[in-house]
Each structure stands twice: as C-alpha cells, then as structure tokens.
C-alpha cells in the first residue's frame, strides 16, 4: 500500500525543495520512494506539479486521477486545478496565496471569487492557511514552502521528527534557522486547527 502526495503550485514557489524534503522523509522512515521531476512550466509563474509516492514497494512516480491521498497546494487556484487527482477521503492542504495566471493578468479571465467555498461544497476536506504570513513571521516569506509542509505534517504520514530531520538535511545552511522556525510555527498552528 503506497501513500501518494501531490505538490502543486507555480514556478518559483519552491515545489522542488518541498518534494525533496518529503522524499527524504519517506526514505529516512524506511519506505521505498519515488519522486517525480517537476512537470509543467517551472519558470516563475507557470503551473507546476511534482509527485511523491512511498510505501513498501512503489513502481512508478506518477499519480493518476483519483489516487492522491494528499494534495499540498502552494496557491489556491492550483488546488482547484488538480482537485480531480484527489482520492475520495483525501485531504488538500493549501496556502491562501493568490497568484494570478496569465489569462487573469491579461484580462481574458477572472480569478474565481470563492475557491475554498466551491471546493468545500463538493465535500472535500480542504485546510487553508496563510503559509506566506507564517514564513514572514519566522523571518523570510521564501520559507512558505517549508511552512506548508509543517501545516500538513499531521496528514503526510510521517512522525514530526522525521520531517524536521528531512528539512534540516535539504535546506541550505544559511536558510536553515528561518526554515526550521517556519516549520515549527506552522506545525503548531495546524495542531490548533486555526486555518481558513
């Protein structure tokens, strides 16, 4: 039995580092692990998705529609875009950050008014937090990707210390203190359930 985690966002948000951290955590926990490469427009602003699959035996890194246990979303519209990949009973943990895609920037489309409400109306368990604000309070908004991992810690399937060790192993030394602080603050906030 494998656990399937999708990490979705836009280029420049740190999805690749997040997938490395989760892959390292799964490996350290003794699982067979497959992590996909970044799929999509990885330059700043394009939609990006990576897959992390782990279990006793995992043969493919790809997660098909309806198979994701957890979707970790760095931006609300990306949560909606990848919703069909969530399995029944799965969980979405999303940052409330809003990044306008090109059709919205050019005026060809409008950013949806109530993405969270629309997703919840479908009966989906979506937990939304301001990961950027948490990272800023920790010292650097760029740590929002690690903050989001902390916010999702309870549903990712790892012991919290395994995740902390993976963050420490994957984040560059000069950025480690602020990222660890963001992770710890976020994990504490998730325990209280104080999201949107």
C-alpha positions in Angstrom: 0.0 0.0 0.0 1.5 3.3 -1.1 0.9 6.9 0.1 0.5 9.4 -2.7 1.3 13.1 -2.3 1.0 15.7 -5.0 2.7 19.1 -4.6 1.2 21.8 -6.8 2.0 25.4 -7.2 3.5 27.8 -9.7 7.1 28.2 -10.7 9.3 30.0 -8.2 7.3 28.8 -5.1 9.7 26.1 -4.0 7.8 23.0 -5.0 11.0 21.2 -5.9 12.5 21.7 -2.5 9.3 20.5 -0.9 9.3 17.3 -2.9 13.0 16.7 -1.9 12.1 17.2 1.8 9.2 14.7 1.6 11.2 12.2 -0.5 14.0 12.4 2.1 11.5 12.0 5.0 10.0 8.9 3.3 13.4 7.4 2.7 14.5 8.1 6.3 11.3 6.4 7.5 12.4 3.2 5.6 10.0 3.4 2.7 10.5 2.7 -1.0 10.2 6.2 -2.5 9.6 7.6 -6.0 9.7 11.3 -6.6 8.8 12.8 -10.0 10.6 15.5 -11.7 8.8 18.9 -12.0 6.0 18.8 -14.6 4.8 22.0 -16.1 6.2 25.5 -16.6 8.8 25.6 -13.9 9.8 29.1 -14.7 8.3 31.7 -12.4 4.5 31.9 -12.9 3.8 28.6 -14.7 1.7 25.8 -13.2 4.0 23.1 -11.6 3.3 19.7 -10.1 5.5 17.1 -8.5 4.6 13.6 -7.2 5.9 11.9 -4.1 4.9 8.2 -3.6 6.1 6.0 -0.9 5.3 2.6 0.7 6.8 -0.9 0.9 7.1 -1.1 -2.9 6.5 1.7 -5.4 6.9 1.1 -9.1 6.0 4.5 -10.6 6.4 8.1 -9.5 3.2 9.1 -11.4 -0.1 9.7 -9.5 -3.2 9.2 -11.6 -6.6 11.0 -11.3 -8.4 9.9 -8.2 -5.3 8.5 -6.5 -3.7 11.3 -4.4 -4.0 10.9 -0.6 -2.8 14.5 0.0 -2.5 17.5 -2.3 -0.1 20.1 -0.9 -1.0 23.3 -2.7 1.1 26.5 -2.7 -1.7 28.5 -4.3 -5.5 28.3 -4.2 -6.2 28.1 -7.9 -3.7 25.3 -8.2 -5.6 23.3 -5.5 -8.8 23.6 -7.7 -6.9 22.8 -10.9 -5.5 19.5 -9.5 -8.6 18.5 -7.5 -9.6 15.7 -9.8 -6.4 13.8 -8.7 -7.6 13.7 -5.1 -9.0 10.3 -3.9 -12.3 10.1 -2.0 -11.4 10.9 1.6 -8.2 12.6 0.6 -7.0 15.9 2.1 -5.9 19.2 0.5 -3.7 21.5 2.5 -3.3 24.8 0.7 -1.8 28.2 1.2 -4.2 31.0 0.8 -1.8 32.8 -1.5 -3.3 34.0 -4.8 -1.1 34.3 -7.8 -2.9 35.5 -11.0 -2.3 33.3 -14.0 -1.7 34.9 -17.4 -5.4 34.8 -18.5 -6.3 36.8 -15.4 -3.3 39.2 -15.9 -4.3 39.9 -19.5 -8.0 40.4 -18.6 -9.2 37.3 -20.5 -10.4 35.6 -17.3 -11.2 36.4 -13.7 -9.7 34.8 -10.6 -12.5 32.8 -9.0 -14.3 34.5 -6.1 -14.6 31.7 -3.5 -12.3 28.8 -4.5 -12.3 27.4 -0.9 -16.1 27.5 -0.6 -16.5 25.9 -4.0 -14.2 23.0 -3.1 -15.8 22.5 0.3 -19.2 22.5 -1.3 -18.1 19.3 -3.1 -17.5 17.6 0.3 -13.7 17.9 0.1 -11.5 18.2 3.2 -9.5 21.3 2.4 -7.4 23.0 5.0 -6.3 26.5 4.2 -3.6 28.6 5.9 -1.6 31.8 5.1 1.7 30.0 4.8 3.4 33.2 3.5 2.4 35.1 6.6 3.7 32.3 8.8 7.0 32.3 6.9 7.2 36.1 7.2 6.7 35.9 10.9 9.5 33.3 11.0 11.8 35.7 9.2 11.5 35.2 5.4 8.5 34.8 3.1 10.5 32.4 1.0 10.2 29.7 3.7 6.5 29.4 2.9 7.1 26.1 1.2 8.6 24.6 4.4 5.8 26.2 6.4 3.2 24.5 4.2 4.9 21.1 5.0 4.6 21.9 8.7 0.9 22.8 8.2 0.4 19.4 6.5 2.5 17.4 9.0 -0.4 15.6 10.5 -1.7 14.2 7.2 1.5 13.4 5.4 2.1 10.1 7.2 5.4 10.9 9.0 6.5 11.4 12.5 7.1 15.1 13.1 10.8 14.5 13.9 11.3 12.6 10.7 10.0 15.7 8.8 12.2 18.0 10.9 15.3 15.9 10.1 14.4 16.0 6.4 14.1 19.8 6.5 17.5 20.0 8.2 19.0 17.7 5.5 17.6 19.5 2.5 17.6 23.2 3.3 20.8 25.1 2.7 22.7 26.1 5.9 22.3 29.8 5.6 18.5 29.4 5.4 18.1 26.6 7.8 17.2 28.6 11.0 14.4 30.5 9.4 13.0 27.4 7.7 13.1 25.4 10.9 11.3 28.2 12.7 8.7 28.4 9.9 8.2 24.6 10.0 7.7 24.5 13.8 5.4 27.5 13.9 3.3 26.0 11.1 3.1 22.6 12.7 1.9 24.2 15.9 -0.8 26.2 14.1 -2.0 23.1 12.3 -2.5 21.4 15.6 -4.8 24.1 16.8 -6.8 23.8 13.5 -6.8 27.6 13.0 -7.0 27.8 9.3 -9.5 29.3 6.9 
